[in-house]
Amino acid sequence: MIAIVIPSAAGEKILKRCIDSIYQYTYEKFALCVVSQGELGAYNYLRELEKEKDNLFVHYNSFNEPGSKGYNRGIKLAYAKVPDFKALLFLDDDIIVLKALWLKKLYDHLLRNPECGIVGYKMCSLGEPDKKGRVLEMMSCCMLCTRKLVDKIGLMDENLLWHRNDSDYCRRAWQAGWSVEVVKADDNKDVSNKYLYHSHQVGTKRLKNEDKLREETYRRFDEKWKNVEVKLF
């Protein structure tokens, strides 16, 4: 069982496109844990879909909680509703699945590489991987984590208000003794590959104070890690 966590503030059109593609092309055993973020969170659509799907679970927020808080509600939802999950996937709501085996390819990598705690496609990596496919950090647009890792390092850092929470999670994985690795699938510079298309923040709800949030978050991230050396073993 793989728990797929999707925080969404994109509205019905974007979210439906994502969820429909997951159900169409995912043959592995999975559960969707969606965090509906306020007025643009497609409340009516999700309420109806819950009646049809027994592997869909939703947390409804009355307002948008950007960054780590939304992801953390999804993690908590997975523990509550999918207690037997073996891996947890962070997925953006503006991802479209294009082809079957997209999830199996990532999960099989975890099974073959027990030292790997986080895996994603190269399209999500931040920086070039080394010869063994390892990277310091990657984006959470499609980031699969082992259950043991999530049990160990827990929730995302809510002190990081906007962005960089995925980079922080990867660095914490390295600190805890796991590697962060990528697999290739004809990835391109448009942040897509043969399995996934990422429309890249089209689903991100703009906030009035977004620039200040981003600036403060980057400051906090830099402050947290400025004197911490993280090595790729």
C-alpha positions as CSV (number, residue, x, y, z in Angstrom):
1,M,0.0,0.0,0.0
2,I,1.3,3.4,-1.0
3,A,-0.2,6.5,0.5
4,I,-0.3,9.4,-2.0
5,V,-0.4,12.8,-0.3
6,I,-1.8,15.7,-2.4
7,P,-2.3,19.2,-0.9
8,S,-4.5,21.1,-3.3
9,A,-5.6,24.7,-3.6
10,A,-6.0,24.5,-7.4
11,G,-9.8,24.2,-7.8
12,E,-11.7,21.4,-9.4
13,K,-10.3,21.5,-12.9
14,I,-6.6,21.0,-12.0
15,L,-7.2,18.6,-9.2
16,K,-9.7,16.5,-11.2
17,R,-7.2,16.2,-14.0
18,C,-4.5,14.9,-11.6
19,I,-6.8,12.5,-9.7
20,D,-8.4,11.1,-12.9
21,S,-4.9,10.3,-14.3
22,I,-3.9,8.6,-11.2
23,Y,-6.9,6.3,-11.2
24,Q,-6.4,5.6,-14.9
25,Y,-2.8,4.6,-14.8
26,T,-2.0,3.3,-11.3
27,Y,-2.3,-0.5,-10.9
28,E,-0.4,-0.7,-7.7
29,K,-2.3,-0.7,-4.4
30,F,-2.6,2.9,-3.3
31,A,-4.7,5.4,-1.3
32,L,-5.1,9.1,-2.0
33,C,-4.8,11.4,1.0
34,V,-5.9,14.8,-0.3
35,V,-5.7,18.1,1.7
36,S,-8.4,20.4,0.3
37,Q,-7.1,24.0,0.9
38,G,-10.0,26.3,1.4
39,E,-12.3,28.0,-1.2
40,L,-10.3,26.8,-4.2
41,G,-10.0,23.3,-2.9
42,A,-12.8,21.7,-5.0
43,Y,-15.0,20.8,-2.0
44,N,-18.0,19.7,-3.9
45,Y,-16.0,17.6,-6.4
46,L,-14.2,15.8,-3.5
47,R,-17.4,15.2,-1.6
48,E,-18.9,13.4,-4.5
49,L,-15.7,11.4,-5.3
50,E,-15.5,10.2,-1.7
51,K,-18.8,8.4,-2.3
52,E,-17.3,6.5,-5.3
53,K,-13.8,5.7,-4.1
54,D,-13.0,3.7,-1.0
55,N,-9.3,4.5,-1.2
56,L,-9.8,8.3,-1.2
57,F,-9.5,10.3,2.1
58,V,-9.8,14.0,2.4
59,H,-9.0,16.6,5.0
60,Y,-11.0,19.8,4.4
61,N,-9.4,23.1,5.4
62,S,-11.5,26.3,5.4
63,F,-8.5,28.3,4.2
64,N,-5.2,27.7,2.4
65,E,-2.3,26.5,4.6
66,P,0.7,26.7,2.3
67,G,3.9,24.9,2.7
68,S,4.6,22.3,5.4
69,K,1.3,22.6,7.2
70,G,-0.6,21.3,4.2
71,Y,1.8,18.4,3.7
72,N,1.7,17.6,7.4
73,R,-2.0,17.3,7.4
74,G,-1.7,14.8,4.6
75,I,0.9,12.8,6.5
76,K,-1.3,12.6,9.5
77,L,-4.3,11.6,7.3
78,A,-2.2,8.8,5.9
79,Y,-1.3,7.5,9.4
80,A,-5.0,7.7,10.4
81,K,-6.7,6.3,7.4
82,V,-4.0,4.1,5.8
83,P,-2.1,2.6,8.8
84,D,-0.5,-0.2,6.8
85,F,1.1,2.0,4.1
86,K,4.6,0.9,3.2
87,A,5.7,4.1,1.4
88,L,4.4,7.7,1.2
89,L,4.4,9.7,-2.0
90,F,4.3,13.5,-2.0
91,L,2.6,14.6,-5.2
92,D,1.7,18.0,-6.6
93,D,-1.9,18.6,-7.8
94,D,-0.6,19.9,-11.1
95,I,1.0,16.6,-12.0
96,I,-0.7,14.5,-14.8
97,V,0.1,10.8,-15.0
98,L,0.7,9.8,-18.6
99,K,1.6,6.1,-18.4
100,A,1.2,3.0,-16.3
101,L,4.1,1.8,-14.1
102,W,4.9,5.3,-13.1
103,L,4.6,4.5,-9.4
104,K,5.9,0.9,-9.6
105,K,9.2,2.2,-11.1
106,L,9.8,4.4,-8.1
107,Y,8.7,1.8,-5.5
108,D,10.8,-1.0,-7.1
109,H,13.8,1.3,-6.7
110,L,13.2,1.5,-3.0
111,L,12.9,-2.3,-2.8
112,R,16.1,-2.8,-4.6
113,N,18.0,-0.2,-2.6
114,P,17.3,-0.5,1.1
115,E,19.7,2.3,1.9
116,C,17.5,4.7,-0.1
117,G,14.9,6.6,1.9
118,I,13.6,9.0,-0.8
119,V,13.4,8.5,-4.5
120,G,12.0,10.6,-7.3
121,Y,12.4,11.1,-11.0
122,K,15.3,13.2,-12.3
123,M,12.8,15.8,-13.4
124,C,12.3,16.6,-9.6
125,S,15.9,16.7,-8.6
126,L,17.7,19.8,-7.5
127,G,21.1,19.6,-9.0
128,E,22.7,16.8,-11.0
129,P,22.9,13.3,-9.5
130,D,26.2,11.7,-8.9
131,K,27.3,8.4,-10.6
132,K,25.1,6.4,-8.2
133,G,22.0,8.6,-8.8
134,R,22.2,10.3,-5.5
135,V,21.3,14.0,-4.9
136,L,21.3,16.2,-1.9
137,E,17.7,17.2,-2.3
138,M,14.7,17.2,-4.7
139,M,11.3,18.8,-5.2
140,S,8.2,17.3,-3.7
141,C,6.3,17.4,-7.0
142,C,6.8,13.6,-7.0
143,M,8.8,12.3,-4.1
144,L,8.4,8.7,-2.7
145,C,9.5,8.0,0.9
146,T,9.9,4.7,2.7
147,R,7.6,4.1,5.7
148,K,10.7,3.7,7.9
149,L,12.0,7.1,7.0
150,V,8.7,8.8,7.6
151,D,8.4,7.0,11.0
152,K,11.9,8.2,11.8
153,I,12.0,11.8,10.8
154,G,8.3,12.6,11.1
155,L,6.6,15.7,9.8
156,M,7.9,18.5,7.6
157,D,9.3,21.6,9.4
158,E,6.5,24.0,9.8
159,N,8.9,26.8,10.5
160,L,9.5,26.8,6.8
161,L,6.4,28.7,5.7
162,W,6.7,28.7,1.9
163,H,9.0,26.4,-0.2
164,R,12.2,24.6,0.8
165,N,10.3,22.2,3.0
166,D,11.1,19.4,0.5
167,S,14.8,20.3,0.5
168,D,14.8,20.3,4.3
169,Y,13.1,16.9,4.4
170,C,15.7,15.4,2.0
171,R,18.6,16.8,4.1
172,R,17.0,15.3,7.2
173,A,16.8,12.0,5.5
174,W,20.6,12.1,4.8
175,Q,21.2,13.0,8.4
176,A,19.1,10.0,9.6
177,G,21.2,7.6,7.5
178,W,19.2,7.3,4.2
179,S,20.1,8.4,0.7
180,V,18.1,10.5,-1.6
181,E,18.2,9.1,-5.2
182,V,16.7,9.7,-8.6
183,V,15.7,7.4,-11.5
184,K,15.6,8.5,-15.1
185,A,12.6,8.2,-17.5
186,D,13.4,10.4,-20.5
187,D,13.3,13.5,-18.2
188,N,13.4,16.9,-19.9
189,K,14.0,20.5,-19.0
190,D,10.3,21.2,-18.9
191,V,10.1,19.2,-15.7
192,S,8.3,16.3,-17.3
193,N,9.1,12.7,-18.5
194,K,7.5,9.8,-20.2
195,Y,5.4,9.0,-17.1
196,L,4.4,12.4,-15.8
197,Y,3.7,15.9,-17.0
198,H,4.2,18.7,-14.5
199,S,2.5,22.0,-15.4
200,H,4.7,23.5,-12.7
201,Q,2.8,25.6,-10.1
202,V,-0.3,26.1,-12.2
203,G,-2.2,24.8,-9.2
204,T,-0.4,27.0,-6.7
205,K,-2.7,29.5,-5.1
206,R,-1.1,32.9,-5.1
207,L,-1.0,34.7,-1.7
208,K,-1.0,38.4,-1.1
209,N,2.2,38.2,1.0
210,E,3.8,35.5,-1.1
211,D,7.1,37.4,-1.7
212,K,7.5,38.1,2.0
213,L,6.7,34.5,2.9
214,R,9.3,33.2,0.4
215,E,11.9,35.6,1.5
216,E,11.4,34.7,5.2
217,T,11.3,31.0,4.4
218,Y,14.6,31.1,2.5
219,R,16.2,33.1,5.4
220,R,15.0,30.5,7.9
221,F,16.2,27.6,5.7
222,D,19.7,29.2,5.3
223,E,19.9,29.9,9.0
224,K,19.0,26.3,9.8
225,W,21.5,24.7,7.5
226,K,24.4,27.3,7.3
227,N,26.7,25.5,9.7
228,V,25.5,21.9,9.0
229,E,27.4,19.8,6.6
230,V,25.4,17.1,4.8
231,K,27.5,14.5,3.0
232,L,26.3,12.1,0.3
233,F,27.7,8.8,1.6
